């Protein structure tokens, strides 16, 4: 990564989890075009559910390392 990108990433990673989730959802929204209204609604519902879980003191989901390992395992099984 270029230095400015690393600086932005480091700053974002230093934020509280709820703010990181908000930034992540905004970044994804800026590059992903929903396929249809049902897809967009489901995505927004998932984001809101995870954000509420964080507000309630939970993690909002699995740790990235766990999710990444599951995805890589699934890809390797193909």
N, CA, C and O atoms as a CHARMM CRD file, in Angstrom:
* protein
*
  312
    1    1 UNK  N      0.84000  -1.17900   0.00000 PROA 1      0.00000
    2    1 UNK  CA     0.00000   0.00000   0.00000 PROA 1      0.00000
    3    1 UNK  C      0.88400   1.24100   0.00000 PROA 1      0.00000
    4    1 UNK  O      1.96900   1.24800   0.58100 PROA 1      0.00000
    5    2 UNK  N      0.41300   2.26500  -0.64500 PROA 2      0.00000
    6    2 UNK  CA     1.12700   3.53500  -0.65100 PROA 2      0.00000
    7    2 UNK  C      1.01800   4.18300   0.72600 PROA 2      0.00000
    8    2 UNK  O      0.09000   3.89300   1.48100 PROA 2      0.00000
    9    3 UNK  N      1.95800   5.05100   1.04900 PROA 3      0.00000
   10    3 UNK  CA     1.97600   5.69000   2.36400 PROA 3      0.00000
   11    3 UNK  C      0.66700   6.38300   2.73500 PROA 3      0.00000
   12    3 UNK  O      0.18900   6.18600   3.85300 PROA 3      0.00000
   13    4 UNK  N      0.05600   7.19400   1.84600 PROA 4      0.00000
   14    4 UNK  CA    -1.21600   7.81900   2.24400 PROA 4      0.00000
   15    4 UNK  C     -2.28900   6.79100   2.58700 PROA 4      0.00000
   16    4 UNK  O     -3.07100   6.98600   3.51900 PROA 4      0.00000
   17    5 UNK  N     -2.32200   5.70000   1.83200 PROA 5      0.00000
   18    5 UNK  CA    -3.30500   4.65500   2.10400 PROA 5      0.00000
   19    5 UNK  C     -3.02700   4.00700   3.45400 PROA 5      0.00000
   20    5 UNK  O     -3.95700   3.74400   4.21700 PROA 5      0.00000
   21    6 UNK  N     -1.77400   3.75000   3.75300 PROA 6      0.00000
   22    6 UNK  CA    -1.41600   3.16200   5.04800 PROA 6      0.00000
   23    6 UNK  C     -1.78600   4.10300   6.18400 PROA 6      0.00000
   24    6 UNK  O     -2.24900   3.65700   7.23300 PROA 6      0.00000
   25    7 UNK  N     -1.58300   5.40500   5.98200 PROA 7      0.00000
   26    7 UNK  CA    -1.93000   6.38300   7.01700 PROA 7      0.00000
   27    7 UNK  C     -3.42900   6.39900   7.27800 PROA 7      0.00000
   28    7 UNK  O     -3.86300   6.45200   8.42900 PROA 7      0.00000
   29    8 UNK  N     -4.22000   6.35300   6.21200 PROA 8      0.00000
   30    8 UNK  CA    -5.67400   6.35000   6.35700 PROA 8      0.00000
   31    8 UNK  C     -6.11900   5.06600   7.05000 PROA 8      0.00000
   32    8 UNK  O     -6.96100   5.10000   7.94800 PROA 8      0.00000
   33    9 UNK  N     -5.55700   3.94000   6.63500 PROA 9      0.00000
   34    9 UNK  CA    -5.91400   2.66300   7.24900 PROA 9      0.00000
   35    9 UNK  C     -5.55800   2.64700   8.73400 PROA 9      0.00000
   36    9 UNK  O     -6.36000   2.20500   9.55700 PROA 9      0.00000
   37   10 UNK  N     -4.38300   3.11700   9.07600 PROA 10     0.00000
   38   10 UNK  CA    -3.96100   3.14800  10.48100 PROA 10     0.00000
   39   10 UNK  C     -4.89600   4.02800  11.30400 PROA 10     0.00000
   40   10 UNK  O     -5.26500   3.67100  12.42300 PROA 10     0.00000
   41   11 UNK  N     -5.27700   5.17600  10.75100 PROA 11     0.00000
   42   11 UNK  CA    -6.19200   6.06900  11.46100 PROA 11     0.00000
   43   11 UNK  C     -7.55200   5.40600  11.64200 PROA 11     0.00000
   44   11 UNK  O     -8.14700   5.49200  12.71600 PROA 11     0.00000
   45   12 UNK  N     -8.04600   4.74400  10.59200 PROA 12     0.00000
   46   12 UNK  CA    -9.35000   4.08500  10.67600 PROA 12     0.00000
   47   12 UNK  C     -9.32300   2.94500  11.69100 PROA 12     0.00000
   48   12 UNK  O    -10.27600   2.77000  12.45000 PROA 12     0.00000
   49   13 UNK  N     -8.24500   2.17300  11.70900 PROA 13     0.00000
   50   13 UNK  CA    -8.14400   1.04700  12.63500 PROA 13     0.00000
   51   13 UNK  C     -8.04300   1.48800  14.09200 PROA 13     0.00000
   52   13 UNK  O     -8.30400   0.69500  14.99700 PROA 13     0.00000
   53   14 UNK  N     -7.67200   2.72800  14.32500 PROA 14     0.00000
   54   14 UNK  CA    -7.56800   3.22400  15.69800 PROA 14     0.00000
   55   14 UNK  C     -8.91800   3.68400  16.25500 PROA 14     0.00000
   56   14 UNK  O     -9.02700   4.00000  17.43900 PROA 14     0.00000
   57   15 UNK  N     -9.94600   3.72100  15.39900 PROA 15     0.00000
   58   15 UNK  CA   -11.27600   4.15500  15.83000 PROA 15     0.00000
   59   15 UNK  C    -11.99200   3.03700  16.58100 PROA 15     0.00000
   60   15 UNK  O    -11.63900   1.86400  16.45100 PROA 15     0.00000
   61   16 UNK  N    -13.00100   3.41000  17.36800 PROA 16     0.00000
   62   16 UNK  CA   -13.82000   2.38800  18.02700 PROA 16     0.00000
   63   16 UNK  C    -14.51500   1.51200  16.98300 PROA 16     0.00000
   64   16 UNK  O    -14.70900   1.92600  15.84000 PROA 16     0.00000
   65   17 UNK  N    -14.88200   0.31100  17.38600 PROA 17     0.00000
   66   17 UNK  CA   -15.43900  -0.66300  16.45100 PROA 17     0.00000
   67   17 UNK  C    -16.67800  -0.14800  15.71300 PROA 17     0.00000
   68   17 UNK  O    -16.81900  -0.37900  14.51200 PROA 17     0.00000
   69   18 UNK  N    -17.56200   0.53400  16.40800 PROA 18     0.00000
   70   18 UNK  CA   -18.76700   1.05000  15.76000 PROA 18     0.00000
   71   18 UNK  C    -18.45000   2.01700  14.63500 PROA 18     0.00000
   72   18 UNK  O    -19.09700   1.99000  13.58800 PROA 18     0.00000
   73   19 UNK  N    -17.46100   2.86900  14.84400 PROA 19     0.00000
   74   19 UNK  CA   -17.05200   3.80600  13.79800 PROA 19     0.00000
   75   19 UNK  C    -16.38800   3.07600  12.64100 PROA 19     0.00000
   76   19 UNK  O    -16.58200   3.44400  11.48200 PROA 19     0.00000
   77   20 UNK  N    -15.60200   2.03800  12.94600 PROA 20     0.00000
   78   20 UNK  CA   -14.98100   1.24600  11.86800 PROA 20     0.00000
   79   20 UNK  C    -16.04700   0.56100  11.02400 PROA 20     0.00000
   80   20 UNK  O    -15.92900   0.49900   9.80100 PROA 20     0.00000
   81   21 UNK  N    -17.09500   0.04400  11.68000 PROA 21     0.00000
   82   21 UNK  CA   -18.19100  -0.58400  10.93700 PROA 21     0.00000
   83   21 UNK  C    -18.89100   0.42800  10.03500 PROA 21     0.00000
   84   21 UNK  O    -19.23600   0.11800   8.89500 PROA 21     0.00000
   85   22 UNK  N    -19.09700   1.62000  10.54200 PROA 22     0.00000
   86   22 UNK  CA   -19.74100   2.66100   9.73900 PROA 22     0.00000
   87   22 UNK  C    -18.89600   3.01200   8.53100 PROA 22     0.00000
   88   22 UNK  O    -19.41500   3.13000   7.42100 PROA 22     0.00000
   89   23 UNK  N    -17.59000   3.17900   8.73800 PROA 23     0.00000
   90   23 UNK  CA   -16.68200   3.49800   7.63000 PROA 23     0.00000
   91   23 UNK  C    -16.64500   2.35600   6.62900 PROA 23     0.00000
   92   23 UNK  O    -16.66800   2.58700   5.42000 PROA 23     0.00000
   93   24 UNK  N    -16.58700   1.12300   7.12500 PROA 24     0.00000
   94   24 UNK  CA   -16.55000  -0.03100   6.21800 PROA 24     0.00000
   95   24 UNK  C    -17.80100  -0.07800   5.35700 PROA 24     0.00000
   96   24 UNK  O    -17.71800  -0.34100   4.15700 PROA 24     0.00000
   97   25 UNK  N    -18.95700   0.17300   5.95500 PROA 25     0.00000
   98   25 UNK  CA   -20.19400   0.12500   5.17300 PROA 25     0.00000
   99   25 UNK  C    -20.23000   1.24600   4.14500 PROA 25     0.00000
  100   25 UNK  O    -20.71500   1.05000   3.03100 PROA 25     0.00000
  101   26 UNK  N    -19.72400   2.41300   4.50600 PROA 26     0.00000
  102   26 UNK  CA   -19.67900   3.51800   3.54500 PROA 26     0.00000
  103   26 UNK  C    -18.72000   3.21600   2.40000 PROA 26     0.00000
  104   26 UNK  O    -19.02100   3.51800   1.24500 PROA 26     0.00000
  105   27 UNK  N    -17.57800   2.62900   2.70600 PROA 27     0.00000
  106   27 UNK  CA   -16.62000   2.28000   1.65300 PROA 27     0.00000
  107   27 UNK  C    -17.20200   1.23300   0.71500 PROA 27     0.00000
  108   27 UNK  O    -17.08700   1.35300  -0.50500 PROA 27     0.00000
  109   28 UNK  N    -17.82800   0.20400   1.28400 PROA 28     0.00000
  110   28 UNK  CA   -18.44900  -0.82700   0.44400 PROA 28     0.00000
  111   28 UNK  C    -19.54500  -0.23000  -0.43100 PROA 28     0.00000
  112   28 UNK  O    -19.66500  -0.56800  -1.60900 PROA 28     0.00000
  113   29 UNK  N    -20.33600   0.65100   0.14900 PROA 29     0.00000
  114   29 UNK  CA   -21.41400   1.27000  -0.62300 PROA 29     0.00000
  115   29 UNK  C    -20.86400   2.10400  -1.77900 PROA 29     0.00000
  116   29 UNK  O    -21.52700   2.27000  -2.80200 PROA 29     0.00000
  117   30 UNK  N    -19.65900   2.62200  -1.61200 PROA 30     0.00000
  118   30 UNK  CA   -19.09100   3.45800  -2.66900 PROA 30     0.00000
  119   30 UNK  C    -18.57700   2.66200  -3.85700 PROA 30     0.00000
  120   30 UNK  O    -18.35900   3.23100  -4.92700 PROA 30     0.00000
  121   31 UNK  N    -18.37900   1.34900  -3.69300 PROA 31     0.00000
  122   31 UNK  CA   -17.83600   0.53600  -4.79100 PROA 31     0.00000
  123   31 UNK  C    -18.76000  -0.58400  -5.23500 PROA 31     0.00000
  124   31 UNK  O    -18.53700  -1.17600  -6.29100 PROA 31     0.00000
  125   32 UNK  N    -19.78000  -0.88700  -4.46600 PROA 32     0.00000
  126   32 UNK  CA   -20.69400  -1.96000  -4.81100 PROA 32     0.00000
  127   32 UNK  C    -22.02800  -1.38000  -5.22500 PROA 32     0.00000
  128   32 UNK  O    -22.62700  -0.58700  -4.49900 PROA 32     0.00000
  129   33 UNK  N    -22.48100  -1.77300  -6.37300 PROA 33     0.00000
  130   33 UNK  CA   -23.81400  -1.38100  -6.82700 PROA 33     0.00000
  131   33 UNK  C    -24.75600  -2.54400  -6.53900 PROA 33     0.00000
  132   33 UNK  O    -24.57800  -3.63500  -7.08200 PROA 33     0.00000
  133   34 UNK  N    -25.75600  -2.32300  -5.68900 PROA 34     0.00000
  134   34 UNK  CA   -26.68900  -3.41000  -5.39200 PROA 34     0.00000
  135   34 UNK  C    -27.33900  -3.95100  -6.66100 PROA 34     0.00000
  136   34 UNK  O    -27.65000  -3.19900  -7.58500 PROA 34     0.00000
  137   35 UNK  N    -27.53800  -5.26200  -6.68800 PROA 35     0.00000
  138   35 UNK  CA   -28.12500  -5.91100  -7.85600 PROA 35     0.00000
  139   35 UNK  C    -29.58700  -5.54400  -8.01400 PROA 35     0.00000
  140   35 UNK  O    -30.07500  -5.38300  -9.13300 PROA 35     0.00000
  141   36 UNK  N    -30.28000  -5.41200  -6.90800 PROA 36     0.00000
  142   36 UNK  CA   -31.68600  -5.03500  -6.95500 PROA 36     0.00000
  143   36 UNK  C    -32.09100  -4.50600  -5.58300 PROA 36     0.00000
  144   36 UNK  O    -31.28700  -4.49600  -4.65000 PROA 36     0.00000
  145   37 UNK  N    -33.33400  -4.07000  -5.46900 PROA 37     0.00000
  146   37 UNK  CA   -33.80400  -3.49000  -4.21000 PROA 37     0.00000
  147   37 UNK  C    -33.82100  -4.49500  -3.07300 PROA 37     0.00000
  148   37 UNK  O    -33.55700  -4.12900  -1.92700 PROA 37     0.00000
  149   38 UNK  N    -34.12800  -5.77000  -3.36600 PROA 38     0.00000
  150   38 UNK  CA   -34.14500  -6.78600  -2.32300 PROA 38     0.00000
  151   38 UNK  C    -32.73700  -7.01300  -1.77000 PROA 38     0.00000
  152   38 UNK  O    -32.56400  -7.16900  -0.56100 PROA 38     0.00000
  153   39 UNK  N    -31.73600  -7.03200  -2.64600 PROA 39     0.00000
  154   39 UNK  CA   -30.34800  -7.19800  -2.22400 PROA 39     0.00000
  155   39 UNK  C    -29.93800  -6.02900  -1.35400 PROA 39     0.00000
  156   39 UNK  O    -29.34300  -6.21800  -0.29200 PROA 39     0.00000
  157   40 UNK  N    -30.25300  -4.82500  -1.79600 PROA 40     0.00000
  158   40 UNK  CA   -29.89400  -3.62600  -1.04100 PROA 40     0.00000
  159   40 UNK  C    -30.56300  -3.63300   0.33600 PROA 40     0.00000
  160   40 UNK  O    -29.92200  -3.30400   1.33400 PROA 40     0.00000
  161   41 UNK  N    -31.82900  -4.00000   0.39900 PROA 41     0.00000
  162   41 UNK  CA   -32.55100  -4.04300   1.67400 PROA 41     0.00000
  163   41 UNK  C    -31.93900  -5.07000   2.61600 PROA 41     0.00000
  164   41 UNK  O    -31.78900  -4.80900   3.81000 PROA 41     0.00000
  165   42 UNK  N    -31.58600  -6.23000   2.08800 PROA 42     0.00000
  166   42 UNK  CA   -30.97900  -7.27000   2.92900 PROA 42     0.00000
  167   42 UNK  C    -29.62400  -6.81600   3.46100 PROA 42     0.00000
  168   42 UNK  O    -29.29700  -7.05500   4.62400 PROA 42     0.00000
  169   43 UNK  N    -28.84100  -6.16500   2.61500 PROA 43     0.00000
  170   43 UNK  CA   -27.53100  -5.67900   3.02400 PROA 43     0.00000
  171   43 UNK  C    -27.66900  -4.62700   4.11400 PROA 43     0.00000
  172   43 UNK  O    -26.95700  -4.68200   5.11700 PROA 43     0.00000
  173   44 UNK  N    -28.57100  -3.67200   3.93300 PROA 44     0.00000
  174   44 UNK  CA   -28.77400  -2.62800   4.93400 PROA 44     0.00000
  175   44 UNK  C    -29.28500  -3.20900   6.24700 PROA 44     0.00000
  176   44 UNK  O    -28.89200  -2.75900   7.32400 PROA 44     0.00000
  177   45 UNK  N    -30.15900  -4.20600   6.15800 PROA 45     0.00000
  178   45 UNK  CA   -30.66400  -4.86600   7.36900 PROA 45     0.00000
  179   45 UNK  C    -29.52700  -5.54600   8.12700 PROA 45     0.00000
  180   45 UNK  O    -29.45800  -5.45900   9.35300 PROA 45     0.00000
  181   46 UNK  N    -28.64600  -6.21600   7.40900 PROA 46     0.00000
  182   46 UNK  CA   -27.50400  -6.88100   8.04800 PROA 46     0.00000
  183   46 UNK  C    -26.59200  -5.86200   8.71700 PROA 46     0.00000
  184   46 UNK  O    -26.13200  -6.07700   9.83800 PROA 46     0.00000
  185   47 UNK  N    -26.33200  -4.76400   8.03900 PROA 47     0.00000
  186   47 UNK  CA   -25.47700  -3.72700   8.61800 PROA 47     0.00000
  187   47 UNK  C    -26.10000  -3.13000   9.86800 PROA 47     0.00000
  188   47 UNK  O    -25.41700  -2.93000  10.87300 PROA 47     0.00000
  189   48 UNK  N    -27.38400  -2.85000   9.80900 PROA 48     0.00000
  190   48 UNK  CA   -28.07000  -2.28100  10.96600 PROA 48     0.00000
  191   48 UNK  C    -28.08000  -3.25500  12.13600 PROA 48     0.00000
  192   48 UNK  O    -27.90000  -2.84800  13.28400 PROA 48     0.00000
  193   49 UNK  N    -28.28900  -4.54000  11.85500 PROA 49     0.00000
  194   49 UNK  CA   -28.29600  -5.57000  12.90500 PROA 49     0.00000
  195   49 UNK  C    -26.92600  -5.65000  13.57700 PROA 49     0.00000
  196   49 UNK  O    -26.83400  -5.74100  14.80100 PROA 49     0.00000
  197   50 UNK  N    -25.87100  -5.61500  12.77600 PROA 50     0.00000
  198   50 UNK  CA   -24.52200  -5.68200  13.34600 PROA 50     0.00000
  199   50 UNK  C    -24.18100  -4.42100  14.13000 PROA 50     0.00000
  200   50 UNK  O    -23.54900  -4.48700  15.18400 PROA 50     0.00000
  201   51 UNK  N    -24.60300  -3.27600  13.61000 PROA 51     0.00000
  202   51 UNK  CA   -24.35500  -2.02400  14.32300 PROA 51     0.00000
  203   51 UNK  C    -25.06900  -2.03600  15.67500 PROA 51     0.00000
  204   51 UNK  O    -24.49300  -1.61800  16.67900 PROA 51     0.00000
  205   52 UNK  N    -26.31400  -2.51000  15.71000 PROA 52     0.00000
  206   52 UNK  CA   -27.05000  -2.59600  16.96500 PROA 52     0.00000
  207   52 UNK  C    -26.38100  -3.57400  17.92100 PROA 52     0.00000
  208   52 UNK  O    -26.33800  -3.32200  19.12500 PROA 52     0.00000
  209   53 UNK  N    -25.86800  -4.66700  17.41800 PROA 53     0.00000
  210   53 UNK  CA   -25.17200  -5.63300  18.26700 PROA 53     0.00000
  211   53 UNK  C    -23.95700  -4.99400  18.92200 PROA 53     0.00000
  212   53 UNK  O    -23.67200  -5.25900  20.09000 PROA 53     0.00000
  213   54 UNK  N    -23.24400  -4.16200  18.18700 PROA 54     0.00000
  214   54 UNK  CA   -22.08000  -3.46800  18.74600 PROA 54     0.00000
  215   54 UNK  C    -22.53400  -2.48800  19.81200 PROA 54     0.00000
  216   54 UNK  O    -21.92300  -2.39900  20.87700 PROA 54     0.00000
  217   55 UNK  N    -23.60200  -1.75500  19.53500 PROA 55     0.00000
  218   55 UNK  CA   -24.13600  -0.80800  20.53100 PROA 55     0.00000
  219   55 UNK  C    -24.56500  -1.52800  21.80800 PROA 55     0.00000
  220   55 UNK  O    -24.44600  -0.98800  22.90700 PROA 55     0.00000
  221   56 UNK  N    -25.06800  -2.76200  21.64700 PROA 56     0.00000
  222   56 UNK  CA   -25.52500  -3.53900  22.79600 PROA 56     0.00000
  223   56 UNK  C    -24.38100  -4.23100  23.53400 PROA 56     0.00000
  224   56 UNK  O    -24.60800  -4.95800  24.50100 PROA 56     0.00000
  225   57 UNK  N    -23.16700  -4.00200  23.07800 PROA 57     0.00000
  226   57 UNK  CA   -22.00700  -4.56000  23.76300 PROA 57     0.00000
  227   57 UNK  C    -21.43200  -5.80100  23.13000 PROA 57     0.00000
  228   57 UNK  O    -20.44000  -6.33700  23.62300 PROA 57     0.00000
  229   58 UNK  N    -22.02200  -6.27400  22.05500 PROA 58     0.00000
  230   58 UNK  CA   -21.49500  -7.45200  21.36400 PROA 58     0.00000
  231   58 UNK  C    -20.46100  -7.05600  20.33200 PROA 58     0.00000
  232   58 UNK  O    -20.11100  -5.88500  20.19100 PROA 58     0.00000
  233   59 UNK  N    -19.98600  -8.04700  19.62100 PROA 59     0.00000
  234   59 UNK  CA   -18.96100  -7.78300  18.61400 PROA 59     0.00000
  235   59 UNK  C    -19.55600  -7.49200  17.25200 PROA 59     0.00000
  236   59 UNK  O    -18.86200  -6.97300  16.37800 PROA 59     0.00000
  237   60 UNK  N    -20.83800  -7.81600  17.04700 PROA 60     0.00000
  238   60 UNK  CA   -21.45700  -7.59500  15.75300 PROA 60     0.00000
  239   60 UNK  C    -21.22200  -8.72500  14.77000 PROA 60     0.00000
  240   60 UNK  O    -21.71600  -8.67100  13.64300 PROA 60     0.00000
  241   61 UNK  N    -20.48100  -9.74300  15.16900 PROA 61     0.00000
  242   61 UNK  CA   -20.23700 -10.86600  14.26600 PROA 61     0.00000
  243   61 UNK  C    -18.94500 -11.56500  14.62500 PROA 61     0.00000
  244   61 UNK  O    -18.37800 -11.36100  15.69900 PROA 61     0.00000
  245   62 UNK  N    -18.50200 -12.37800  13.71900 PROA 62     0.00000
  246   62 UNK  CA   -17.27100 -13.13100  13.92100 PROA 62     0.00000
  247   62 UNK  C    -16.05600 -12.25300  13.66400 PROA 62     0.00000
  248   62 UNK  O    -16.13600 -11.25600  12.94700 PROA 62     0.00000
  249   63 UNK  N    -14.94200 -12.63300  14.25100 PROA 63     0.00000
  250   63 UNK  CA   -13.68500 -11.92600  14.00100 PROA 63     0.00000
  251   63 UNK  C    -13.27100 -12.14700  12.55200 PROA 63     0.00000
  252   63 UNK  O    -13.51600 -13.21400  11.98900 PROA 63     0.00000
  253   64 UNK  N    -12.65500 -11.15800  11.95900 PROA 64     0.00000
  254   64 UNK  CA   -12.24800 -11.23200  10.56100 PROA 64     0.00000
  255   64 UNK  C    -11.36100 -12.45100  10.30300 PROA 64     0.00000
  256   64 UNK  O    -11.51600 -13.11500   9.27800 PROA 64     0.00000
  257   65 UNK  N    -10.45400 -12.75000  11.19600 PROA 65     0.00000
  258   65 UNK  CA    -9.55900 -13.89100  11.00400 PROA 65     0.00000
  259   65 UNK  C    -10.36100 -15.19000  10.87500 PROA 65     0.00000
  260   65 UNK  O    -10.01800 -16.05500  10.06900 PROA 65     0.00000
  261   66 UNK  N    -11.42900 -15.32500  11.67000 PROA 66     0.00000
  262   66 UNK  CA   -12.26800 -16.52100  11.59400 PROA 66     0.00000
  263   66 UNK  C    -13.03300 -16.57900  10.27400 PROA 66     0.00000
  264   66 UNK  O    -13.09700 -17.62600   9.62900 PROA 66     0.00000
  265   67 UNK  N    -13.60400 -15.46100   9.88500 PROA 67     0.00000
  266   67 UNK  CA   -14.36500 -15.40400   8.63300 PROA 67     0.00000
  267   67 UNK  C    -13.44900 -15.69100   7.45200 PROA 67     0.00000
  268   67 UNK  O    -13.80200 -16.46600   6.56300 PROA 67     0.00000
  269   68 UNK  N    -12.29700 -15.08100   7.44200 PROA 68     0.00000
  270   68 UNK  CA   -11.33400 -15.26500   6.34900 PROA 68     0.00000
  271   68 UNK  C    -10.91900 -16.73600   6.24100 PROA 68     0.00000
  272   68 UNK  O    -10.84200 -17.28700   5.14300 PROA 68     0.00000
  273   69 UNK  N    -10.65300 -17.36200   7.38900 PROA 69     0.00000
  274   69 UNK  CA   -10.25600 -18.77000   7.39500 PROA 69     0.00000
  275   69 UNK  C    -11.37200 -19.65000   6.83700 PROA 69     0.00000
  276   69 UNK  O    -11.10100 -20.58500   6.08300 PROA 69     0.00000
  277   70 UNK  N    -12.63500 -19.36000   7.20200 PROA 70     0.00000
  278   70 UNK  CA   -13.75800 -20.14100   6.67700 PROA 70     0.00000
  279   70 UNK  C    -13.89300 -19.97600   5.17000 PROA 70     0.00000
  280   70 UNK  O    -14.11400 -20.94900   4.44900 PROA 70     0.00000
  281   71 UNK  N    -13.75900 -18.74000   4.69900 PROA 71     0.00000
  282   71 UNK  CA   -13.87000 -18.48800   3.25600 PROA 71     0.00000
  283   71 UNK  C    -12.75100 -19.20100   2.49900 PROA 71     0.00000
  284   71 UNK  O    -12.99700 -19.83800   1.47500 PROA 71     0.00000
  285   72 UNK  N    -11.53300 -19.09300   3.00200 PROA 72     0.00000
  286   72 UNK  CA   -10.41200 -19.75300   2.33900 PROA 72     0.00000
  287   72 UNK  C    -10.57200 -21.27200   2.34300 PROA 72     0.00000
  288   72 UNK  O    -10.21800 -21.93700   1.37000 PROA 72     0.00000
  289   73 UNK  N    -11.10400 -21.81700   3.43200 PROA 73     0.00000
  290   73 UNK  CA   -11.33800 -23.25800   3.49900 PROA 73     0.00000
  291   73 UNK  C    -12.38200 -23.67600   2.47000 PROA 73     0.00000
  292   73 UNK  O    -12.23000 -24.70400   1.81000 PROA 73     0.00000
  293   74 UNK  N    -13.43500 -22.88400   2.33500 PROA 74     0.00000
  294   74 UNK  CA   -14.47400 -23.19000   1.34200 PROA 74     0.00000
  295   74 UNK  C    -13.91000 -23.11700  -0.06600 PROA 74     0.00000
  296   74 UNK  O    -14.20500 -23.97000  -0.90200 PROA 74     0.00000
  297   75 UNK  N    -13.10700 -22.11000  -0.32800 PROA 75     0.00000
  298   75 UNK  CA   -12.50800 -21.96800  -1.65000 PROA 75     0.00000
  299   75 UNK  C    -11.55600 -23.12700  -1.95500 PROA 75     0.00000
  300   75 UNK  O    -11.48900 -23.60700  -3.08600 PROA 75     0.00000
  301   76 UNK  N    -10.82600 -23.56600  -0.93600 PROA 76     0.00000
  302   76 UNK  CA    -9.89700 -24.67300  -1.11000 PROA 76     0.00000
  303   76 UNK  C    -10.60900 -25.99800  -1.34300 PROA 76     0.00000
  304   76 UNK  O    -10.05400 -26.91200  -1.95200 PROA 76     0.00000
  305   77 UNK  N    -11.85000 -26.09600  -0.85300 PROA 77     0.00000
  306   77 UNK  CA   -12.61200 -27.32600  -0.99500 PROA 77     0.00000
  307   77 UNK  C    -13.23300 -27.47000  -2.39200 PROA 77     0.00000
  308   77 UNK  O    -13.74800 -28.53600  -2.73200 PROA 77     0.00000
  309   78 UNK  N    -13.18900 -26.43800  -3.17300 PROA 78     0.00000
  310   78 UNK  CA   -13.79700 -26.49100  -4.51900 PROA 78     0.00000
  311   78 UNK  C    -12.96100 -27.27500  -5.48300 PROA 78     0.00000
  312   78 UNK  O    -13.33000 -27.41400  -6.64900 PROA 78     0.00000
